[in-house]
Amino acid sequence: MKKTIYRLATLATIIIMVMGTYTNARAAATPALVTDRIVNIAYFYKPPTNSDATTLAKNFSTYILTRADETFRDQLIANGVQSPILQYVRFEAIMDPGSCSAQPWRNQVAYKIGDFCSISNDHPDWFLLNSNGNRIVVDGNFYLMDPGNQEWREFWLSRTQESQEGLGWYGVFLDNVEASLYKVNRLGGVLAKYPDDASYQAAIQGFLQFLYTSYFQPQGRPLLANIISLDDTAVWFKYLQYLDGAMDEGWAVDWKSGYLSVSEWNDALTRAEKTQAMGKYALLISQGDQANTNRQNFSFASYLLISNGRASFRYTNHSNYESVWLYPNYNIDLGSPLAPRYQQGNMWRRDFTKGSVIVDPVNHTAEISTEVVPTATPTQPAATPTVAPTATATPTEPAATPTVVPSATPTEPAATPTVAPTATPTEPAATPTVAPTATESTVTVPTETPVSIPSETPAPATTTVTYDNADSAFVYSSGWSDVTNQSAYSGGFKQTGRRGSSVTFKFTGQSFSILYTASSNYGNVTVYIDGTKVGEFSQKASKSLYQQRWDYPGQLTSGTHELRMVFTGAKKTQATLDGMIVTQSAP
């Protein structure tokens, strides 16, 4: 009876709120999320730690922030941002803050004090359960919810409406809309209610349909989603029926430091083309290291091959979403596209009124040129989505290369991958550091000569490679075990509670950093290079912190070195290893 009363009350609230604005909303079309230019750069999910609202408003087109970022959101608007600034909301999970009196993070709908306890006690059927009847934990203290439960759907919508209409947000970005059971099965095993992908996908599609048709579409409020664990492109387009756009968070290149196969790369581009042709938006995110300008140029040139005025792009790293990275090639003026991309041998090309773009997905090179030359007859045209004429982009000044310093006390991250969380209202905002530099209005960027990002003191060119803890280069002593957690680099880390346990790692480079997980019950580790002790650090923290980093303070000679990390903490403490970052001079 209690559930029935709650459901009727929630449904009545939704109907009243929707009907109150129905007449005006039906007449209003969903506002554009990008400019009419080909080049649109996206920013998400928290205010930047190395820049300010003025710089973002000048250089970016698509914005996603989190509840409690209203002040920064309003600063963007004051600086001329006219497109909707979307509110980030987790789609799939709610947070257990640790006690019924603690303040939960506000990147999910159970954001009021006591929410988790009341839901856990009064609505246990809202939780997603595995075949053993257990709830499934993700990211340490988030619990997956049942996308097919109608009461949960109604609660999610009623809470999101509170933020949308009470705090001045207009539009929502859903994170972690799963397109398969890959992640869920890895965390919790077989599900009791959804034994296969098809049944789980149907539940999620029904949830999206409920949200879109009940509120977002009638209101003209944009609804976008980060579609993850995608095994079948058909699912992308099934979900897209009830969305205004979708994010591909590992687009054109792979999630780590490698590249997609040619067929995978072409599939990703084709999916983005078809998405735009449907009148939807494509948010295309390529992962990489900031200094790897060859990878950035390849990713951005791939984007230029398919952008038709309904796409936005960001080259970033999931560990640095709060940093602004601006590159000179963002300001190249190619004019308007003359036709869709077409193939020339291994290359794919697209011609513009003021230049051309050529991408080689076999050798992972690209050239963005402002030289207009006669083009060959297209031999293999790509799918022909609607091409919207674009205005010439106005060159902007790129910010200086940001120096990213890990925060001593990280704020609340969003879901996979690491996203900084909502800070409490009393926490002061970080002081931005902005140092714009001049750039030429027209630049030719051959991949073989990467564009350097200006800085006050030019540094030698380097390459950076990140190794996951499961890499075969690591040799572990006995006593180490695997821990799965999506907040860790690549979804897991190694852990030991045996004092004296060690791990060795041979590498070639001049510097390195150790990635680890910190927590209240972790202790010290000692670091040796080539048999000599070079440092010691503690992995202890007041709460669980992921992808923490210890940087080697010196500079090694060129050549191969052996690192040895030994757990030397006190009794009843533990140590972890998440990965290694190796830096060496570029050849």
ROFI-323734 format. One line per field, with one value per residue (C-alpha): residue number from 1; x, y, z. Coordinates in steps of 0.25 Angstrom, whole numbers, m for minus. Layout:
BEGIN
pos: c(NUM/...)
xx: c(X/...)
yy: c(Y/...)
zz: c(Z/...)
***
This chain:
BEGIN
pos: c(1/2/3/4/5/6/7/8/9/10/11/12/13/14/15/16/17/18/19/20/21/22/23/24/25/26/27/28/29/30/31/32/33/34/35/36/37/38/39/40/41/42/43/44/45/46/47/48/49/50/51/52/53/54/55/56/57/58/59/60/61/62/63/64/65/66/67/68/69/70/71/72/73/74/75/76/77/78/79/80/81/82/83/84/85/86/87/88/89/90/91/92/93/94/95/96/97/98/99/100/101/102/103/104/105/106/107/108/109/110/111/112/113/114/115/116/117/118/119/120/121/122/123/124/125/126/127/128/129/130/131/132/133/134/135/136/137/138/139/140/141/142/143/144/145/146/147/148/149/150/151/152/153/154/155/156/157/158/159/160/161/162/163/164/165/166/167/168/169/170/171/172/173/174/175/176/177/178/179/180/181/182/183/184/185/186/187/188/189/190/191/192/193/194/195/196/197/198/199/200/201/202/203/204/205/206/207/208/209/210/211/212/213/214/215/216/217/218/219/220/221/222/223/224/225/226/227/228/229/230/231/232/233/234/235/236/237/238/239/240/241/242/243/244/245/246/247/248/249/250/251/252/253/254/255/256/257/258/259/260/261/262/263/264/265/266/267/268/269/270/271/272/273/274/275/276/277/278/279/280/281/282/283/284/285/286/287/288/289/290/291/292/293/294/295/296/297/298/299/300/301/302/303/304/305/306/307/308/309/310/311/312/313/314/315/316/317/318/319/320/321/322/323/324/325/326/327/328/329/330/331/332/333/334/335/336/337/338/339/340/341/342/343/344/345/346/347/348/349/350/351/352/353/354/355/356/357/358/359/360/361/362/363/364/365/366/367/368/369/370/371/372/373/374/375/376/377/378/379/380/381/382/383/384/385/386/387/388/389/390/391/392/393/394/395/396/397/398/399/400/401/402/403/404/405/406/407/408/409/410/411/412/413/414/415/416/417/418/419/420/421/422/423/424/425/426/427/428/429/430/431/432/433/434/435/436/437/438/439/440/441/442/443/444/445/446/447/448/449/450/451/452/453/454/455/456/457/458/459/460/461/462/463/464/465/466/467/468/469/470/471/472/473/474/475/476/477/478/479/480/481/482/483/484/485/486/487/488/489/490/491/492/493/494/495/496/497/498/499/500/501/502/503/504/505/506/507/508/509/510/511/512/513/514/515/516/517/518/519/520/521/522/523/524/525/526/527/528/529/530/531/532/533/534/535/536/537/538/539/540/541/542/543/544/545/546/547/548/549/550/551/552/553/554/555/556/557/558/559/560/561/562/563/564/565/566/567/568/569/570/571/572/573/574/575/576/577/578/579/580/581/582/583/584/585/586/587)
xx: c(0/11/18/5/2/17/16/2/8/20/13/3/15/20/7/5/19/18/4/8/18/12/6/18/28/21/23/38/48/60/71/84/95/106/109/107/122/129/138/131/139/132/135/131/128/133/138/153/164/173/164/152/138/143/153/143/132/142/147/136/123/117/116/113/113/108/98/104/112/101/110/120/109/103/117/118/104/109/121/112/109/95/94/88/98/94/93/101/93/96/86/89/93/91/101/102/109/113/102/88/92/103/102/102/109/100/103/92/77/78/85/77/82/75/71/80/75/60/61/69/58/45/49/59/52/58/72/78/81/90/85/90/80/92/92/103/113/121/131/133/120/110/99/93/78/67/65/52/45/35/35/50/48/38/46/58/50/43/57/63/51/54/68/64/52/57/72/71/76/72/75/81/93/92/104/106/95/99/98/101/103/119/121/110/113/128/124/113/112/99/86/74/64/72/80/84/88/74/66/75/75/60/59/68/61/48/54/59/46/39/48/48/33/28/37/49/42/29/38/48/59/71/74/87/94/108/105/116/119/115/116/105/104/89/87/93/82/71/74/76/61/59/71/75/89/100/114/125/135/146/145/154/165/165/163/178/190/187/178/166/167/163/149/147/151/142/130/132/132/120/112/115/111/98/95/96/88/77/77/83/96/109/119/132/143/157/166/181/192/193/207/204/200/201/190/182/184/179/167/163/165/156/146/147/144/130/126/113/109/103/116/126/139/149/163/165/169/158/168/168/154/155/167/165/174/174/182/186/179/165/167/170/160/156/143/131/131/129/125/125/139/144/154/168/175/178/175/161/160/150/151/147/145/159/166/166/167/174/175/182/175/186/198/190/195/187/189/180/184/179/185/173/178/170/165/164/150/145/146/138/129/125/110/104/98/92/103/99/107/115/120/135/141/147/161/162/174/178/182/195/199/192/200/191/194/186/177/181/167/159/145/133/136/125/124/133/142/147/139/141/129/120/127/119/114/124/136/144/146/159/167/168/181/179/191/186/196/195/194/193/179/183/192/196/198/205/205/220/223/214/208/215/207/213/218/227/239/239/242/249/239/235/226/218/213/203/204/193/196/192/203/213/224/221/226/220/224/214/203/197/183/174/163/152/148/144/150/164/172/166/156/165/177/187/187/195/194/207/219/231/223/229/227/238/237/247/246/253/251/256/245/233/221/214/199/192/179/179/171/170/176/188/202/216/224/238/243/257/263/274/275/277/266/260/248/237/223/210/197/189/177/164/156/157/164/167/178/187/201/215/225/240/246/259/264/269/280/276/274/267/264/258/248/245/234/233/222/228/216/212/204/190/192/192/198/193/198/189/200/212/214/228/233/244/250/244/253)
yy: c(0/9/7/10/23/27/24/31/43/43/41/53/62/59/61/74/79/75/80/94/97/88/99/107/95/89/102/102/94/88/99/96/90/94/106/105/104/91/92/91/88/81/83/75/72/81/96/95/96/103/113/122/124/135/125/114/123/128/114/104/101/90/90/80/83/77/81/91/98/108/120/116/112/126/132/125/131/145/143/141/126/124/109/100/96/82/77/64/53/38/29/16/17/24/27/22/33/25/29/34/48/50/58/50/55/63/56/46/47/42/55/58/54/41/38/25/20/22/16/4/1/5/1/m10/m15/m2/m8/m17/m31/m42/m57/m58/m47/m37/m23/m18/m8/1/12/8/13/14/4/0/2/m6/2/m6/m2/8/14/16/23/32/36/38/48/55/58/63/72/79/83/86/95/100/103/108/96/94/80/67/59/44/37/22/18/3/m3/m17/m25/m25/m16/m21/m36/m32/m25/m34/m47/m51/m43/m49/m41/m38/m51/m46/m33/m32/m32/m22/m13/m13/m9/3/7/7/16/26/25/29/41/46/45/49/61/65/64/72/82/84/81/74/60/54/41/35/21/11/m3/m3/m16/m14/m1/m4/m2/12/16/9/17/30/29/35/44/57/52/43/43/33/34/26/31/30/24/14/17/16/19/10/12/5/m4/2/m5/0/14/15/9/20/31/25/24/39/43/35/41/55/51/47/61/57/62/54/57/51/49/44/40/42/49/64/65/55/65/54/46/59/63/50/50/64/62/49/58/69/57/55/68/74/84/75/69/74/69/68/62/59/49/43/46/61/65/77/83/92/87/96/93/102/93/97/110/106/112/102/109/100/86/83/69/57/50/40/30/30/17/16/31/37/52/63/76/90/103/108/95/80/69/55/44/31/21/10/18/27/40/52/66/78/88/102/100/99/89/81/68/55/49/42/27/22/33/31/31/44/51/64/75/88/100/106/120/122/120/132/128/129/129/116/116/112/98/95/89/79/77/67/72/69/67/62/66/57/50/46/32/24/29/38/51/61/62/73/81/86/100/105/100/111/110/108/120/119/122/126/130/132/132/138/128/130/130/120/108/95/84/72/60/57/71/71/85/89/96/109/110/121/111/101/87/76/68/55/43/38/23/18/4/m3/m12/m24/m22/m33/m24/m24/m36/m38/m45/m54/m47/m38/m39/m33/m22/m18/m4/5/18/12/13/2/m3/m9/m9/m19/m20/m26/m27/m35/m26/m28/m31/m25/m23/m20/m13/m11/1/11/25/37/39/31/33/22/21/16/15/22/19/20/6/7/9/13/7/9/11/6/9/0/m5/9/14/27/30/26/30/27/23/26/36/39/33/24/32/26/29/36/39/39/45/42/55/53/51/37/35/29/14/3/3/m6/0/m8/m4/m11/m10/m6/m1/m4/m17/m18/m8/m10/m5/m4/m2/4/6/13/25/26/38/38/48/47/41)
zz: c(0/4/m10/m17/m10/m13/m28/m29/m22/m31/m44/m40/m37/m51/m58/m51/m54/m69/m71/m65/m76/m87/m96/m97/m98/m109/m118/m114/m122/m115/m116/m123/m115/m124/m133/m148/m150/m154/m142/m129/m116/m104/m89/m77/m65/m55/m55/m60/m50/m60/m67/m65/m71/m81/m87/m88/m94/m105/m109/m106/m112/m104/m88/m78/m63/m50/m40/m30/m42/m44/m41/m52/m61/m59/m62/m75/m79/m75/m84/m96/m96/m102/m104/m93/m82/m79/m65/m63/m56/m54/m60/m54/m40/m26/m15/m1/6/18/28/28/32/22/10/m3/m16/m25/m38/m36/m32/m18/m14/m1/13/16/2/1/15/11/m2/3/14/7/m8/m8/m21/m28/m27/m38/m33/m37/m38/m23/m19/m16/m20/m29/m25/m35/m33/m18/m12/m23/m25/m39/m40/m48/m61/m63/m50/m52/m38/m39/m53/m47/m35/m44/m53/m41/m35/m48/m50/m37/m42/m56/m52/m38/m41/m55/m63/m77/m82/m76/m80/m75/m71/m72/m81/m84/m97/m92/m79/m81/m69/m60/m62/m59/m46/m41/m49/m56/m53/m47/m56/m68/m72/m86/m94/m101/m88/m81/m94/m94/m80/m82/m95/m88/m77/m88/m95/m82/m79/m93/m96/m82/m80/m89/m103/m99/m91/m103/m93/m99/m94/m97/m92/m91/m97/m92/m93/m108/m115/m126/m133/m135/m120/m121/m131/m123/m111/m120/m123/m109/m109/m115/m116/m111/m106/m111/m100/m108/m122/m134/m124/m113/m98/m95/m104/m116/m129/m134/m146/m159/m159/m145/m148/m160/m153/m142/m153/m160/m147/m145/m159/m158/m144/m150/m162/m153/m147/m134/m128/m127/m116/m120/m109/m113/m101/m101/m94/m95/m101/m112/m123/m133/m127/m125/m139/m144/m135/m139/m154/m153/m147/m158/m168/m163/m155/m162/m152/m142/m135/m125/m121/m110/m109/m94/m84/m74/m63/m67/m70/m62/m70/m82/m94/m106/m118/m130/m141/m134/m140/m155/m164/m175/m179/m182/m187/m201/m200/m191/m188/m199/m200/m208/m206/m191/m189/m186/m191/m190/m197/m192/m199/m192/m191/m189/m178/m181/m171/m172/m162/m166/m161/m152/m158/m163/m170/m169/m180/m184/m198/m208/m219/m230/m224/m230/m234/m222/m223/m211/m205/m191/m187/m190/m178/m179/m180/m174/m179/m168/m165/m165/m151/m144/m139/m124/m116/m110/m95/m91/m88/m74/m63/m56/m42/m34/m24/m10/m6/m19/m20/m24/m37/m46/m51/m61/m65/m53/m53/m42/m33/m28/m17/m5/m6/4/m3/m10/m25/m31/m35/m51/m57/m72/m81/m95/m106/m120/m132/m147/m153/m164/m161/m168/m159/m165/m155/m157/m151/m139/m134/m122/m111/m107/m93/m85/m85/m97/m92/m99/m107/m99/m101/m89/m88/m77/m73/m66/m54/m62/m72/m74/m71/m57/m49/m35/m23/m15/m7/m18/m22/m32/m28/m38/m37/m49/m43/m44/m57/m67/m57/m46/m37/m30/m15/m4/11/12/17/8/m4/m16/m31/m42/m55/m66/m75/m84/m80/m73/m63/m57/m48/m40/m40/m28/m19/m6/6/21/23/13/17/12/0/m3/m17/m23/m37/m41/m27/m21/m12/m18/m10/0/0/8/1/14/12/20/9/m4/m15/m28/m39/m29/m34/m28/m37/m37/m34/m42/m56/m60/m71/m84/m85/m78/m63/m53/m43/m31/m21/m7/3/16/23/37/42/37/26/11/m2/m16/m30/m41/m52/m57/m66/m73/m80/m90/m99/m113/m124)
***
